[in-house]
């Protein structure tokens, strides 16, 4: 993986992790139970995506180390 691609993916991972924190924080401030639940579910979905990005980076590092 090129350095530019790696940096881009790492940046996207950080942004996704920030979105997870933001949506979780906002969900604590919202009074409407439906919106609160939506925000929590959305944060959970984003968290899964962040983990997938991290796993792909980890896999790339492992694969490149074994070459």
For each residue, the residues with C-beta under 8 A, 3 or more apart:
1: 5 6 9 60 64
2: 5 6
3: 6 7
4: 7 8
5: 1 2 8 9
6: 1 2 3 9 10 57 60
7: 3 4 10 11
8: 4 5 11 12
9: 1 5 6 12 13 53 56 57
10: 6 7 13 14 57
11: 7 8 14 15
12: 8 9 15 16 53
13: 9 10 16 17 50 53 54 57
14: 10 11 17 18
15: 11 12 18 19
16: 12 13 19 20 46 49 50 53
17: 13 14 20 21 50
18: 14 15 21 22
19: 15 16 22 23 43 46
20: 16 17 23 24 43 46 47 50
21: 17 18 24 25
22: 18 19 25 26
23: 19 20 26 27 39 40 42 43 46
24: 20 21 27 28 39 40 43
25: 21 22 28 29
26: 22 23 29 30 39
27: 23 24 30 36 39 40 43
28: 24 25
29: 25 26
30: 26 27 35 36 39
31: 36
32: 35 36
33: 36 37
34: 37 38
35: 30 32 38 39
36: 27 30 31 32 33 39 40
37: 33 34 40 41
38: 34 35 41 42
39: 23 24 26 27 30 35 36 42 43
40: 23 24 27 36 37 43 44
41: 37 38 44 45
42: 23 38 39 45 46
43: 19 20 23 24 27 39 40 46 47
44: 40 41 47 48
45: 41 42 48 49
46: 16 19 20 23 42 43 49 50
47: 20 43 44 50 51
48: 44 45 51 52
49: 16 45 46 52 53
50: 13 16 17 20 46 47 53 54
51: 47 48 54 55
52: 48 49 55 56
53: 9 12 13 16 49 50 56 57
54: 13 50 51 57 58
55: 51 52 58 59
56: 9 52 53 59 60
57: 6 9 10 13 53 54 60 61
58: 54 55 61 62
59: 55 56 62 63
60: 1 6 56 57 63 64
61: 57 58 64 65
62: 58 59 65 66
63: 59 60 66 67
64: 1 60 61 67
65: 61 62
66: 62 63
67: 63 64
